[in-house]
Every structure is written in structure tokens, then in C-alpha cells.
Amino acid sequence: MSPKQPTPSRREFIQHTAAATVAAAAVPLFKTPVYGQAKAPSVNVVGANNRIVVGHIGVGGQGMAHVRTAKGQAAAANVVQAAVCDVSKHRTGEAKAFIEKDNPGAKVEGFADYRKVLERGDLDAVFITTVDHWHTRIAVDALNAGKHVYVEKPMTRYLGEAFEILDAVKKTGKKLQVGAQGCSDAKWQKTAEIIKSGAIGAMVLGQGSYMRNNPKGEWNYTIQPWASAEDINWKSWLGPVKKQVGFSADHYFRWRKYYPYCAGLLGDLFPHRLHPLMLATGNPQYPTRVVSLGSKLIGSDKNTPGTFERDVPETVQLIAEFPGGLNLMVTSATVNEQGLPDMIRGHKGTLYFAGNRVELKPERPFAEEIDPQVWENLQPGESVQVHEKNWFDCIRSGKEPNAGIDLAVKVQTVISLAEMSERLSVMCLFDPKTRKVTDGTGREIKPITYGSTDLS
């Protein structure tokens, strides 16, 4: 007879399970489009060696960052930049000249109307780096025109728009990546594996922060001398917003301060923490409850002459509850730099994050069951270049991008509910089946959208 094999301990079982676990692909949901006309679908991308022809819609500060990054890896990624578009003639010309400079054979077409970009049948994909209130209309039209989409964060301005994009992605099958480059940081992918293995037990509380301290007021960017009503198509820039103001260079450059165009910290900085933290759970979920508080007591705009006081808060905190029992606590500020350490607490152990490192520390009652562990040199970090390449690779392979639609729509739900909670002074409950929002008494709350408030 063979000698009897010893029964593995619970610790050995958990360690073996953790080593064997791999991250599962995100599962798509839902249906139905809202805007757009499906014309001039692209047909170029059929294999791993095919080139990808891209256009850039919106080439301001963040848009030009993507123009530069995409140009820098164009040869290695087999990408061709063929079109640029902006409501500013100056910015369109600047982007076109930059791509063509020191780039023999490059021919870039410049447009003032994004729909002309989408009419190009040779274009496979577009970067959308406009003001937030244009993200949805352009993204849905692009998807329906057969283009893959990289859209900057936040994915949408309002909650209802998130589902318009979700439905368009599901209808068209195109690949959408949201510009939260932290999702391409390998430590969050590793964390998803660790959590799914059961190594920390049930998740209890996650936390993170994004803190700044700008004495002159965050987003009070320099107003450039070329910005004028003659250069900028102001009516087009305003688009769907209700609060239509006359041409304002302050609004044009400092739009993140004002509610008609942006949710402030919730739209700009919170996505950089929420996307990776929700990805790291291994099974991103819609929130069940969200509450948020904000304040603007410092009044930092007074230190920048000639600007208006911001609509949005200078400090914001949110807590989001999820069906599995996890709470996420995230905070952000523009008037203090001291943040919370990134971590995810489980019933049996806690994960700590720093740089390219993940550390697991067991909870004291489970020290005999869970070993402390450290995973180091988890590259590549928060790289825009890597995040763009992940999108290009997924266009070719058919895989889901690191910040794809299944994750992005759930993150946007948290962001939009947090804005509603802070602005309306309510706790927001969400039902993903009906897509309805209610308060603690069960009363339905209509989501904020264009025209529902004075500042929208």
C-alpha cells in the first residue's frame, strides 16, 4: 500500500489556491444605443500585424498629451495619426503641425467638426479628449460609425450618459478604454488575483486619496493670448449645457471649476483612484449606496486675479457601499496635500500599496492561517503610453481593455451618485436592474443632467 498522504493545512490550501488563480475577463452587460449614425464603418483591423489609423478629437492640454504619446510609440505600436479636430483653429493647427514635424510622409487632416473625422472610412479608432460634456455624444457617434474609442476620464458628465455609452459598446462590439491609466499598473491586476484567491477573506474596506494644495486655486490655468471668439467656436464648445454664457476665456481654460462642464474633483481626480481600486476587487460591482460631502471654505480662487469663484468644492469625501459588503472610502482636495494610504482591508488580511509593490499583512486572529507576503517590481506603473498600448492591443486581439466598459460604467455610477449626494444633500441608493436612484426613504431621485439645475 502507498503511504497515506498528509492532509494539507488550511494555510497550505489557501497558498496553493492563490498561486493557481488567474484574473477573469470582465463580463459585458446591457444593450440599446441613443445617438449617432452608423456610417463609414472601419474595416482595417483584422490581425495582430495590421496598422491602426487613429484620429484625435479635442487637442487641448490633455489632448496634446495623447498626441505626443501616440506619436512617440507610433512605429512600435504600428499606429498612424491621420486626423485632428478641435473647436479652436489654433489648437487644430498646432496638433497637425506637431504630428507632421520630423515625420516624413505624414499627412494629417484638420477638422473643426468631429463628425467629419468620423466620416473617414480609413479611421479605425479615435481619442476623445474634449471637455466632459462632449464625451458621450462624440463617443456614441464614434462607436456607431465603427470606431474604437479611447475617452478621457470621467467617461461621461452625467449618470444617464454612462448607460448610453454602455449600450452603444454592447451594440457595436467596439473596444472602449477610459483614460484612467492606473488600471494598466500591474499592481492592481496582481491585487485582483490575490483577492479572488481568498487570501484576505471577505473584503471590508478600501481606501485611497488624491490630494493637491494649490494656493492660487486648482485649474486656474494660464489664459493664452490666442484664445478669442474668432478662434474658438464657442457655441459648439458649449454644446448641450443649459447655462449658456457668452464667450469666456476663463471658462474655456478653467472649465473644471464650473458645474455645467465638470464635477470638479469628482470628475478630474477621483477616477484615478476609483478605477484601480474597483478593478483590484477582482469583481467590480455597481454601488448600492453612495454618500459624499464637499466644501470650499478656503476660497483659493481669490489668489488669482481676474477669475471667478469656483462652483465645485475644494475638498470632497465619498463612501460607496457595494453588494458584496465592501465599502470604499476616497477623498480628494485642492487645498491640502496629505492623503490616505492606499489599502484594501479584508476580514483575514490587509493589502497595502506603494509604487510597484503590494504587501499582504494578516490580521492578528488569522496569523496562523495567512502568511505575510510581498510582491515587488510589479511594472509598469501609471503610464499613459502603456495604457494606450493596452487599448491598441485589445483592438487587435478582441480582449477587454484594462479600463473597459464593464468597469468604467460602474465607476461612473459611483462618481455621478457622489455628485448628486453632495449637491442635493442626500444619500443615493442605486438599482442596476432598473437604473433608478432613490433616497433612504425609497423616494425616487431624478439624476442630475443637462437642464435639471441652474448650473448644468
C-alpha positions as CSV (number, residue, x, y, z in Angstrom):
1,M,0.0,0.0,0.0
2,S,1.1,3.6,-0.6
3,P,1.8,5.6,2.4
4,K,-1.1,7.9,3.3
5,Q,-0.7,11.5,2.1
6,P,-0.9,14.1,4.8
7,T,-4.0,16.3,4.7
8,P,-3.0,19.9,3.7
9,S,-3.4,22.6,6.3
10,R,-5.8,25.5,5.6
11,R,-2.8,27.8,5.1
12,E,-1.3,25.5,2.5
13,F,-4.6,25.2,0.7
14,I,-5.0,29.0,0.6
15,Q,-1.5,29.4,-0.7
16,H,-1.9,26.8,-3.3
17,T,-5.2,28.4,-4.4
18,A,-3.6,31.8,-4.6
19,A,-0.8,30.6,-6.8
20,A,-3.3,28.9,-9.2
21,T,-5.7,31.8,-9.5
22,V,-5.8,33.9,-12.6
23,A,-7.8,37.1,-13.3
24,A,-11.1,36.5,-15.0
25,A,-12.2,38.6,-18.0
26,A,-14.8,41.3,-17.4
27,V,-18.4,40.2,-18.4
28,P,-20.3,42.7,-20.6
29,L,-23.9,43.8,-19.9
30,F,-26.9,45.6,-21.4
31,K,-27.9,47.0,-24.8
32,T,-29.6,49.8,-26.9
33,P,-28.0,53.0,-28.4
34,V,-29.1,56.6,-28.2
35,Y,-27.3,58.9,-30.6
36,G,-25.4,58.7,-33.8
37,Q,-25.5,57.4,-37.3
38,A,-23.6,54.2,-38.1
39,K,-21.9,55.2,-41.3
40,A,-18.4,54.7,-42.8
41,P,-17.5,51.7,-40.6
42,S,-13.8,50.9,-40.4
43,V,-12.6,47.6,-41.7
44,N,-8.8,47.8,-41.4
45,V,-8.1,46.0,-38.2
46,V,-8.2,42.2,-38.7
47,G,-5.0,40.9,-37.3
48,A,-2.1,41.5,-34.9
49,N,0.2,43.0,-37.5
50,N,-2.3,45.4,-39.1
51,R,-1.8,49.1,-38.6
52,I,-4.4,51.1,-36.6
53,V,-5.3,54.5,-38.1
54,V,-6.4,57.0,-35.3
55,G,-7.9,60.5,-35.0
56,H,-7.7,62.9,-32.1
57,I,-10.9,64.8,-31.2
58,G,-10.1,67.6,-28.7
59,V,-6.4,68.6,-28.7
60,G,-6.2,70.9,-25.7
61,G,-3.8,70.2,-22.8
62,Q,-4.8,66.5,-22.2
63,G,-5.5,66.0,-25.9
64,M,-2.0,67.2,-26.9
65,A,-0.6,64.8,-24.2
66,H,-2.1,61.9,-26.1
67,V,-1.0,63.4,-29.5
68,R,2.6,63.4,-28.2
69,T,2.4,59.9,-26.6
70,A,0.8,58.3,-29.6
71,K,3.3,59.8,-31.9
72,G,6.2,58.6,-29.7
73,Q,5.0,55.0,-29.9
74,A,3.5,55.1,-33.4
75,A,6.2,53.0,-35.0
76,A,6.4,50.4,-32.3
77,A,2.6,50.1,-32.0
78,N,2.0,50.3,-35.8
79,V,-0.2,53.3,-35.4
80,V,-0.9,56.1,-37.9
81,Q,-2.2,59.5,-36.7
82,A,-4.4,60.7,-39.6
83,A,-6.8,63.4,-38.2
84,V,-7.1,66.0,-35.6
85,C,-10.2,68.1,-34.5
86,D,-10.9,70.9,-32.2
87,V,-13.3,73.9,-31.9
88,S,-10.1,76.1,-31.7
89,K,-8.4,76.8,-35.1
90,H,-5.1,77.4,-33.2
91,R,-5.2,74.1,-31.4
92,T,-6.1,72.2,-34.5
93,G,-3.2,73.7,-36.4
94,E,-0.8,73.1,-33.5
95,A,-1.7,69.4,-33.3
96,K,-1.5,68.9,-37.0
97,A,1.9,70.6,-37.2
98,F,3.3,68.6,-34.3
99,I,2.4,65.2,-35.8
100,E,3.8,66.2,-39.2
101,K,7.0,67.6,-37.9
102,D,10.0,65.3,-38.4
103,N,7.6,62.7,-39.7
104,P,8.3,62.1,-43.4
105,G,5.2,61.1,-45.3
106,A,2.8,62.1,-42.6
107,K,-0.4,63.7,-43.8
108,V,-2.8,64.9,-41.1
109,E,-6.2,66.3,-41.9
110,G,-7.5,69.0,-39.5
111,F,-11.2,69.5,-38.8
112,A,-13.5,71.8,-36.8
113,D,-16.4,69.4,-36.7
114,Y,-15.9,65.9,-35.1
115,R,-18.5,64.4,-37.4
116,K,-16.1,65.0,-40.3
117,V,-13.5,62.9,-38.5
118,L,-16.0,60.0,-38.1
119,E,-16.9,60.1,-41.8
120,R,-13.4,58.9,-42.7
121,G,-13.7,55.3,-43.6
122,D,-10.0,54.6,-43.2
123,L,-10.1,55.6,-39.5
124,D,-10.2,52.7,-37.0
125,A,-10.2,54.5,-33.7
126,V,-10.4,57.9,-32.0
127,F,-9.1,59.6,-28.9
128,I,-11.8,61.8,-27.3
129,T,-10.2,64.4,-25.1
130,T,-12.7,67.2,-25.1
131,V,-14.5,68.9,-22.2
132,D,-16.5,66.4,-20.2
133,H,-19.9,67.4,-21.5
134,W,-19.0,66.4,-25.0
135,H,-17.7,62.9,-24.2
136,T,-20.9,61.0,-24.6
137,R,-22.2,62.5,-27.8
138,I,-18.9,62.0,-29.6
139,A,-18.2,58.6,-28.1
140,V,-21.7,57.2,-29.1
141,D,-21.4,58.7,-32.6
142,A,-17.9,57.2,-33.0
143,L,-19.0,53.8,-31.8
144,N,-21.9,53.8,-34.2
145,A,-19.6,54.9,-37.0
146,G,-17.5,51.8,-36.4
147,K,-14.6,53.4,-34.5
148,H,-13.0,52.1,-31.3
149,V,-12.9,54.7,-28.6
150,Y,-10.3,56.0,-26.0
151,V,-12.2,58.5,-23.9
152,E,-10.6,60.6,-21.2
153,K,-11.9,60.3,-17.6
154,P,-14.5,60.8,-16.5
155,M,-16.2,58.7,-19.1
156,T,-19.3,61.0,-19.0
157,R,-20.6,64.1,-17.4
158,Y,-23.8,62.6,-16.0
159,L,-25.2,59.2,-15.0
160,G,-27.7,58.6,-17.8
161,E,-24.9,59.2,-20.3
162,A,-22.9,56.3,-18.9
163,F,-25.6,53.8,-19.9
164,E,-25.8,55.4,-23.4
165,I,-22.2,54.6,-23.9
166,L,-22.6,51.1,-22.4
167,D,-25.4,50.3,-24.7
168,A,-23.5,51.6,-27.7
169,V,-20.5,49.5,-26.9
170,K,-22.6,46.4,-26.5
171,K,-24.4,47.0,-29.8
172,T,-21.3,47.7,-31.8
173,G,-18.8,45.4,-30.2
174,K,-16.1,48.1,-30.4
175,K,-13.4,48.5,-27.7
176,L,-13.6,51.4,-25.3
177,Q,-10.9,52.4,-23.0
178,V,-11.3,55.1,-20.3
179,G,-8.2,57.2,-19.7
180,A,-7.6,56.1,-16.1
181,Q,-4.0,54.9,-16.7
182,G,-3.7,53.5,-13.2
183,C,-5.7,50.5,-14.4
184,S,-2.6,49.5,-16.5
185,D,-0.5,49.5,-13.4
186,A,0.4,45.8,-12.8
187,K,-0.1,46.0,-9.0
188,W,-3.8,46.4,-9.4
189,Q,-4.0,43.4,-11.7
190,K,-2.0,41.4,-9.1
191,T,-4.3,42.6,-6.3
192,A,-7.3,41.3,-8.2
193,E,-5.7,37.8,-8.3
194,I,-4.8,37.9,-4.6
195,I,-8.3,39.0,-3.6
196,K,-10.1,36.4,-5.9
197,S,-7.9,33.7,-4.3
198,G,-9.5,34.4,-0.9
199,A,-6.1,35.3,0.6
200,I,-7.6,38.3,2.6
201,G,-11.0,36.8,3.2
202,A,-14.1,38.9,2.6
203,M,-13.3,42.5,1.7
204,V,-14.3,45.0,4.3
205,L,-13.0,48.5,3.5
206,G,-10.9,50.0,0.7
207,Q,-9.5,53.5,0.7
208,G,-7.5,55.9,-1.4
209,S,-7.0,59.6,-2.0
210,Y,-5.7,62.2,-4.5
211,M,-4.6,65.3,-2.8
212,R,-3.2,68.7,-4.0
213,N,-2.6,72.1,-2.5
214,N,-2.7,75.0,-4.9
215,P,-2.6,78.4,-3.2
216,K,-3.8,80.0,-6.5
217,G,-6.7,77.7,-6.9
218,E,-6.5,74.4,-8.8
219,W,-7.3,74.5,-12.5
220,N,-6.7,78.3,-12.8
221,Y,-4.6,77.6,-15.9
222,T,-2.9,80.5,-17.8
223,I,-5.2,82.1,-20.4
224,Q,-3.4,82.1,-23.7
225,P,-3.4,85.3,-25.9
226,W,-4.6,83.4,-29.0
227,A,-7.9,82.5,-27.3
228,S,-10.7,84.6,-28.7
229,A,-14.2,84.4,-30.1
230,E,-12.8,84.5,-33.6
231,D,-10.5,81.5,-32.9
232,I,-12.9,79.3,-30.9
233,N,-16.4,78.2,-32.0
234,W,-18.0,79.0,-28.7
235,K,-21.5,77.7,-29.4
236,S,-20.1,74.4,-30.4
237,W,-17.9,74.3,-27.3
238,L,-20.9,74.9,-25.0
239,G,-22.8,72.1,-26.8
240,P,-25.6,70.6,-24.6
241,V,-25.1,72.7,-21.4
242,K,-28.1,74.6,-20.2
243,K,-26.2,77.6,-18.7
244,Q,-25.2,79.2,-22.0
245,V,-22.9,82.1,-21.3
246,G,-21.1,84.5,-23.7
247,F,-17.6,83.8,-24.8
248,S,-15.3,83.4,-21.7
249,A,-11.7,82.6,-22.0
250,D,-11.8,81.9,-18.2
251,H,-14.5,79.2,-18.7
252,Y,-12.6,77.8,-21.7
253,F,-9.3,77.2,-19.9
254,R,-10.6,76.8,-16.4
255,W,-13.7,74.7,-17.1
256,R,-13.1,72.1,-14.4
257,K,-14.1,74.7,-11.8
258,Y,-17.6,75.1,-13.1
259,Y,-20.6,72.6,-12.8
260,P,-22.0,73.0,-16.3
261,Y,-18.9,71.4,-17.7
262,C,-17.4,69.2,-14.9
263,A,-17.9,67.7,-11.5
264,G,-14.7,69.2,-10.2
265,L,-12.6,66.8,-8.1
266,L,-15.2,64.0,-8.6
267,G,-14.7,64.3,-12.3
268,D,-10.9,65.0,-12.5
269,L,-9.1,63.3,-9.7
270,F,-11.5,60.7,-8.2
271,P,-11.4,58.5,-11.3
272,H,-7.7,58.0,-10.8
273,R,-8.4,56.2,-7.5
274,L,-11.8,54.7,-8.1
275,H,-10.9,52.8,-11.3
276,P,-7.9,51.0,-9.9
277,L,-9.5,50.3,-6.5
278,M,-12.6,48.8,-8.1
279,L,-10.5,46.9,-10.6
280,A,-8.5,45.5,-7.7
281,T,-11.6,43.8,-6.2
282,G,-11.5,41.3,-9.0
283,N,-15.2,41.6,-9.5
284,P,-16.3,45.3,-9.9
285,Q,-19.9,45.9,-8.9
286,Y,-22.4,48.7,-9.1
287,P,-22.8,50.5,-5.8
288,T,-25.8,50.1,-3.6
289,R,-25.4,53.3,-1.6
290,V,-23.2,56.4,-2.1
291,V,-22.8,59.4,0.1
292,S,-20.5,62.4,-0.4
293,L,-19.6,65.6,1.3
294,G,-17.8,68.7,-0.1
295,S,-16.7,72.1,1.0
296,K,-14.9,75.2,-0.4
297,L,-14.1,77.2,2.7
298,I,-10.6,78.3,1.7
299,G,-11.7,80.3,-1.3
300,S,-8.4,79.8,-3.1
301,D,-9.7,81.5,-6.3
302,K,-9.2,84.9,-4.6
303,N,-5.5,84.5,-5.1
304,T,-5.8,84.5,-8.9
305,P,-7.0,87.9,-10.1
306,G,-9.5,88.0,-12.9
307,T,-11.0,84.6,-12.4
308,F,-14.4,83.6,-11.0
309,E,-15.1,81.7,-7.8
310,R,-15.5,78.0,-8.5
311,D,-18.8,76.2,-8.3
312,V,-17.2,72.9,-7.3
313,P,-15.8,72.1,-3.8
314,E,-12.1,72.3,-2.8
315,T,-12.4,69.2,-0.7
316,V,-14.6,66.1,-1.3
317,Q,-15.1,62.8,0.5
318,L,-17.2,59.9,-0.6
319,I,-18.2,56.5,0.8
320,A,-19.6,53.9,-1.6
321,E,-21.2,50.6,-0.4
322,F,-21.2,47.5,-2.7
323,P,-23.4,44.4,-2.6
324,G,-20.6,42.1,-1.5
325,G,-20.1,44.1,1.7
326,L,-17.2,46.2,0.6
327,N,-17.1,49.9,1.4
328,L,-14.8,52.2,-0.5
329,M,-13.7,55.5,1.1
330,V,-12.0,58.0,-1.2
331,T,-11.0,61.6,-0.5
332,S,-9.5,64.4,-2.6
333,A,-8.6,68.1,-2.1
334,T,-7.0,71.0,-3.8
335,V,-6.1,72.8,-0.6
336,N,-4.1,70.1,1.4
337,E,-1.6,67.5,0.2
338,Q,-1.9,65.0,3.0
339,G,-3.8,61.9,1.8
340,L,-4.8,58.5,3.0
341,P,-2.6,55.5,2.3
342,D,-4.0,53.2,-0.5
343,M,-5.1,49.9,1.1
344,I,-7.8,47.2,0.9
345,R,-8.8,45.6,4.2
346,G,-10.1,42.1,4.4
347,H,-11.5,40.0,7.2
348,K,-8.3,37.9,7.3
349,G,-5.7,40.2,5.9
350,T,-5.0,43.7,4.6
351,L,-3.3,44.7,1.4
352,Y,-1.0,47.8,1.3
353,F,0.1,49.5,-1.9
354,A,3.1,51.7,-2.7
355,G,4.8,52.3,-6.0
356,N,5.2,49.0,-7.8
357,R,4.7,47.0,-4.6
358,V,1.8,45.1,-2.9
359,E,2.1,43.8,0.7
360,L,-0.2,41.4,2.5
361,K,-0.3,41.5,6.3
362,P,-2.5,39.0,8.1
363,E,-5.0,40.1,10.7
364,R,-3.9,39.1,14.2
365,P,-6.6,36.4,14.7
366,F,-5.6,34.8,11.4
367,A,-1.8,35.0,11.7
368,E,-1.5,31.2,11.9
369,E,-3.6,30.8,8.7
370,I,-2.3,33.6,6.5
371,D,1.4,34.3,5.8
372,P,2.7,37.8,5.2
373,Q,3.8,38.3,1.6
374,V,5.2,41.0,-0.6
375,W,5.0,41.3,-4.3
376,E,7.6,43.8,-5.7
377,N,8.7,45.2,-9.1
378,L,5.2,45.0,-10.5
379,Q,5.6,47.1,-13.6
380,P,4.9,49.3,-15.4
381,G,3.2,51.8,-13.1
382,E,0.8,54.6,-14.1
383,S,1.9,55.1,-17.7
384,V,-0.2,56.7,-20.3
385,Q,1.9,55.1,-23.0
386,V,1.3,51.6,-21.6
387,H,-2.5,52.4,-21.2
388,E,-2.7,53.5,-24.8
389,K,-0.8,50.4,-26.0
390,N,-3.2,48.2,-24.0
391,W,-6.1,49.7,-26.0
392,F,-4.3,49.1,-29.3
393,D,-3.5,45.5,-28.3
394,C,-7.2,44.9,-27.4
395,I,-8.4,46.4,-30.7
396,R,-6.3,43.7,-32.4
397,S,-7.0,40.8,-30.1
398,G,-10.6,41.4,-29.2
399,K,-9.8,41.3,-25.5
400,E,-11.3,43.7,-22.9
401,P,-9.1,46.8,-22.2
402,N,-7.9,47.4,-18.6
403,A,-10.3,50.3,-18.2
404,G,-13.0,48.9,-20.4
405,I,-16.7,49.5,-20.4
406,D,-17.8,47.0,-17.7
407,L,-15.5,48.6,-15.1
408,A,-16.0,52.2,-16.4
409,V,-19.8,52.2,-16.2
410,K,-19.7,51.1,-12.6
411,V,-17.0,53.7,-11.7
412,Q,-19.1,56.4,-13.4
413,T,-22.1,55.3,-11.4
414,V,-20.2,55.9,-8.2
415,I,-18.9,59.3,-9.4
416,S,-22.4,60.5,-10.6
417,L,-24.1,59.4,-7.4
418,A,-21.5,61.1,-5.4
419,E,-22.1,64.4,-7.2
420,M,-25.8,64.0,-6.7
421,S,-25.3,63.2,-3.0
422,E,-23.0,66.2,-2.4
423,R,-25.1,68.8,-4.4
424,L,-28.5,67.6,-3.3
425,S,-27.6,66.7,0.3
426,V,-28.9,63.2,0.1
427,M,-27.7,59.6,0.3
428,C,-28.2,57.9,-3.1
429,L,-29.3,54.3,-3.4
430,F,-28.9,52.6,-6.8
431,D,-30.7,49.7,-8.5
432,P,-28.7,48.4,-11.5
433,K,-31.7,46.4,-12.9
434,T,-33.9,49.5,-13.2
435,R,-31.1,52.1,-13.2
436,K,-33.1,54.1,-10.8
437,V,-31.8,56.3,-7.9
438,T,-33.7,56.6,-4.6
439,D,-33.0,58.2,-1.2
440,G,-33.2,56.5,2.2
441,T,-37.0,56.7,2.3
442,G,-37.4,55.0,-1.1
443,R,-38.3,58.2,-2.9
444,E,-37.0,58.2,-6.5
445,I,-34.4,60.9,-7.3
446,K,-34.1,62.0,-10.9
447,P,-30.4,62.0,-11.8
448,I,-28.8,65.4,-12.5
449,T,-28.5,66.1,-16.2
450,Y,-28.5,69.0,-18.7
451,G,-31.2,71.4,-17.7
452,S,-32.1,69.8,-14.3
453,T,-30.3,72.5,-12.3
454,D,-29.3,76.1,-12.9
455,L,-25.6,75.0,-13.1
456,S,-26.0,72.2,-15.6
